[in-house]
Amino acid sequence: MFRIPLITLCCCLAALATQAQSSVPAQLAARIPALMQRDRIPGLTIAYIENGRPVWTQHFGVANNSNGAHITDSSRFEAASLTKVVTAYMALLMAGSHQLDLDKPLSEYLGNTYDVGNDPRLAGVTARRTLTHTAGFPNWRSDSLLRFLFTPGEKFQYSGEGFVMLAKVMEKLTGKKYAELAKDSVFIPLGMHHSSMTFDSTLRALHVPRHNWLGNTAYSADYPNQNAAASLRTTAADYAIFLSALMAGNRLDPELHREMFTPHAYPDMEKMPGVAWGLGVGLDSSATGRYAWHWGDQGDSRALFVIDPAKRNGIVYFTNSANGLSPAADILAIAPGGRQDGVVKWVAYGKFDGQAEAVTRSIHQLGGEKAIQQHVAARKQKIGEDQMNMIGYELLRNKRYADAIAVFKQNAADYPASANVWDSLAEGYMENGDKAQAIANYEKTLRMKPDNPNAVEMLKKLRDK
């Protein structure tokens, strides 16, 4: 019998392992351009982490579709809500050094009632509940007063407001502005040389502008304020360094590191039983493992990361496009490996639908009502709710009110159980000056979703006129 020498066998196995590892970047590099073309994504930058180390970064497409500017290693993309994970890491660093107690009311640190007023439920808002999105706040307030949607700890409600409040506490405890604290505690120690929590006007050319769902350049997010939930500008390479540190528990108390990746809250056990929230990160449990993840959605700029903390593998990508989440399932099928069904379902609202492009062209040629009638008569399936909403809001921004209303009305007819479609229709009528229809549709929204702060605020404004 022919026998392969042991040393030869080991070399062959090592070569196969190396080939398998290198095939992940090769597969991504081969697949991504076609996905971008399919989903009308002008630019994408991506990094792959393997065995705890960033091993591959690549840029695809352009930074700016209007002038063809290339993406470089220094091009800064909006991280959007991936900012929250950096904020969580900062909070856990402070908790590990006993500067911050995760279970102490944040109001006690601030010494005031923040923007909540005299609501006694404020005593239940802690850093832990903020990080797990159980503080009871809406995602964003609709006016200067921050109102509770429920008693803290009762359930999950994704909220950027909680992270902003937590950052105020961290500022008070350290005497540093949030952006400065992020730089000193995260960016400099980790060597993240192209990351900032604020827009740097001296590096304006490096900041990648947003693009709408049709691929047209929208605008640069050059707002100057810092935001602990959303204002990070970074590169895929920098964020991969951060994720590597996160998986390794770099400078984190071991118990807090374990808690970070432990389920604390469940957004929807019925529809997404595998999805939970740890301390600042989403979790997705499946037969192939437990993954940590977060998505970023700044409207016309979207991003995603998924990591496997046990194997210390992962992927992160940023786009300059409203369609940036559309290729998520295709990319995750290649890396980090395994199945992340919960993540795919969570970001499915961002899927690009080619029908939408045809409908938009038709609207510009025929007008909203006629174009929608023709579309409905010929279609084989409905356009997704979120995609239709994007069409409507694009028209609304361009002051094509009648066309926008036609789109919103069809979306409401297609998805009548969604409170959001009626909210959008109400806004269309409001912008068109039809006060009675705006009130009627906001009232319908509120009956369907009583905790909708936007509907409450809009009704108040409309009735006070």
TAPE-V607366 format. One record per backbone hydrogen bond with DSSP energy under -0.5 kcal/mol. NH is the residue of the N-H (numbers start at 1). CO is the residue of the C=O. E is the energy in kcal/mol with one decimal. If there is no record, write none. Layout:
NH/CO/E
NH/CO/E
This chain:
9/5/-2.6
10/6/-2.6
11/7/-2.0
12/8/-2.4
13/9/-2.7
14/10/-2.5
15/11/-2.4
16/12/-2.5
17/13/-2.6
18/14/-2.6
19/15/-2.4
20/16/-2.6
21/17/-2.4
22/18/-2.7
23/19/-1.2
24/20/-0.6
24/21/-1.2
25/21/-0.6
26/22/-1.6
27/23/-2.9
28/24/-2.4
29/25/-3.0
30/26/-1.9
31/27/-1.9
32/28/-2.7
33/29/-0.6
34/31/-0.5
35/31/-1.6
36/32/-2.6
37/33/-2.0
38/34/-2.4
39/35/-2.3
40/36/-0.5
40/37/-0.7
41/36/-2.3
42/40/-0.6
44/60/-2.4
45/318/-2.3
46/58/-2.4
47/316/-2.5
48/56/-2.7
49/314/-3.2
50/53/-2.9
52/312/-3.5
53/50/-1.7
55/48/-2.5
56/48/-1.3
58/46/-2.2
60/44/-3.0
62/42/-2.2
63/69/-3.1
64/69/-1.0
67/64/-0.6
68/64/-1.8
69/64/-0.6
71/61/-0.6
75/72/-1.2
76/206/-2.8
77/75/-0.6
77/234/-3.3
79/232/-2.9
80/232/-0.6
82/79/-2.3
83/80/-1.8
84/81/-1.3
84/229/-0.6
85/82/-0.6
86/82/-0.9
86/83/-0.5
87/83/-2.1
88/84/-2.5
89/85/-2.1
90/86/-2.3
91/87/-2.3
92/88/-2.4
93/89/-2.2
94/90/-1.9
95/91/-2.2
96/92/-2.5
97/93/-1.2
98/95/-1.3
99/94/-2.6
100/94/-1.2
102/100/-0.6
104/101/-1.5
106/125/-2.7
108/105/-1.1
109/105/-0.9
110/106/-2.0
111/107/-2.3
112/107/-0.8
116/113/-2.2
117/113/-0.7
122/119/-1.7
123/120/-1.5
124/121/-1.9
125/122/-1.9
126/124/-0.8
127/104/-0.6
128/102/-2.7
130/126/-2.1
131/127/-2.7
132/128/-1.6
133/130/-1.2
134/129/-3.0
135/129/-0.7
138/147/-0.6
143/145/-0.5
146/115/-2.6
147/145/-0.7
149/136/-3.7
150/136/-0.8
153/134/-3.3
154/151/-2.1
157/133/-3.2
160/139/-0.9
161/138/-0.6
161/139/-1.7
163/159/-0.6
164/160/-1.8
165/161/-2.2
166/162/-2.4
167/163/-2.2
168/164/-1.5
169/165/-1.6
170/166/-2.2
171/167/-2.4
172/168/-2.0
173/169/-2.5
174/170/-1.7
175/171/-2.4
176/171/-0.5
181/177/-2.7
182/178/-2.5
183/179/-1.8
184/180/-2.5
185/181/-2.8
186/182/-1.9
187/182/-2.1
188/183/-2.8
190/186/-2.1
191/187/-0.8
191/188/-0.8
192/187/-2.9
193/191/-1.4
195/192/-0.9
196/233/-2.1
199/223/-0.6
201/199/-0.8
203/200/-1.7
204/201/-1.1
206/203/-2.0
207/203/-0.8
207/204/-1.1
208/76/-2.7
210/219/-2.8
211/300/-1.7
211/320/-0.6
212/216/-2.5
215/212/-2.2
218/210/-3.1
222/220/-2.2
230/227/-1.0
231/227/-2.2
233/196/-2.9
234/77/-2.5
239/235/-2.5
240/236/-2.1
241/237/-1.6
242/238/-2.0
243/239/-2.6
244/240/-2.1
245/241/-2.0
246/242/-2.5
247/243/-2.6
248/244/-1.8
249/245/-0.9
249/246/-0.6
250/245/-2.5
252/249/-2.2
257/253/-2.6
258/254/-2.1
259/255/-2.4
260/256/-2.0
261/257/-0.9
261/258/-0.7
262/259/-1.8
264/277/-2.7
265/277/-1.3
272/268/-2.7
275/272/-1.7
276/283/-2.1
277/265/-2.5
278/281/-3.1
279/260/-0.9
280/131/-1.6
280/278/-1.6
282/293/-2.5
283/276/-2.9
284/291/-2.5
285/274/-2.4
286/289/-2.5
289/286/-1.5
291/284/-2.3
291/289/-0.5
292/307/-2.4
293/282/-2.3
294/305/-1.7
296/303/-2.8
298/301/-3.0
300/298/-1.5
303/296/-2.2
304/317/-2.2
305/294/-2.1
306/315/-2.1
307/292/-3.1
308/313/-3.4
309/307/-0.6
312/308/-2.4
313/308/-1.2
314/49/-2.3
315/306/-2.5
316/47/-2.0
317/304/-2.7
318/45/-2.5
319/302/-1.9
320/43/-1.5
322/211/-1.4
324/321/-1.4
326/323/-1.9
328/325/-1.6
331/327/-2.5
332/328/-2.9
333/329/-1.3
334/331/-1.4
335/331/-2.3
337/332/-0.7
344/340/-2.3
345/341/-2.3
346/342/-2.4
347/343/-2.2
348/345/-0.9
350/347/-2.0
351/348/-1.8
354/352/-0.5
356/353/-1.5
357/353/-0.7
358/354/-1.3
359/355/-2.5
360/356/-2.4
361/357/-2.1
362/358/-2.1
363/359/-2.6
364/360/-2.0
365/361/-1.3
366/362/-3.5
367/362/-0.5
367/363/-2.1
371/367/-2.1
372/368/-2.5
373/369/-2.2
374/370/-2.3
375/371/-2.3
376/372/-2.6
377/373/-2.0
378/374/-1.6
379/375/-2.1
388/384/-2.5
389/385/-2.1
390/386/-2.0
391/387/-1.9
392/388/-2.5
393/389/-2.7
394/390/-2.1
395/391/-1.9
396/392/-2.2
397/393/-2.5
398/394/-1.2
399/396/-1.8
400/395/-2.8
401/399/-1.2
404/400/-2.4
405/401/-2.6
406/402/-1.9
407/403/-1.8
408/404/-2.8
409/405/-2.8
410/406/-1.7
411/407/-2.2
412/408/-2.2
413/409/-1.9
414/410/-2.3
415/411/-2.3
418/415/-1.8
419/417/-0.6
422/418/-0.9
423/419/-1.7
424/420/-2.3
425/421/-2.1
426/422/-2.3
427/423/-1.9
428/424/-2.3
429/425/-2.3
430/426/-2.5
431/427/-2.8
432/428/-1.4
433/430/-1.5
434/429/-2.6
435/433/-1.3
438/434/-2.1
439/435/-2.6
440/436/-2.3
441/437/-2.2
442/438/-2.3
443/439/-2.5
444/440/-1.6
445/441/-2.2
446/442/-2.4
447/443/-2.0
448/444/-1.8
449/445/-2.6
452/449/-1.7
453/451/-1.0
456/452/-1.7
457/453/-2.3
458/454/-2.9
459/455/-2.4
460/456/-1.8
461/457/-2.1
462/458/-2.7
463/459/-2.5
464/460/-1.4
465/461/-0.7
465/462/-0.5
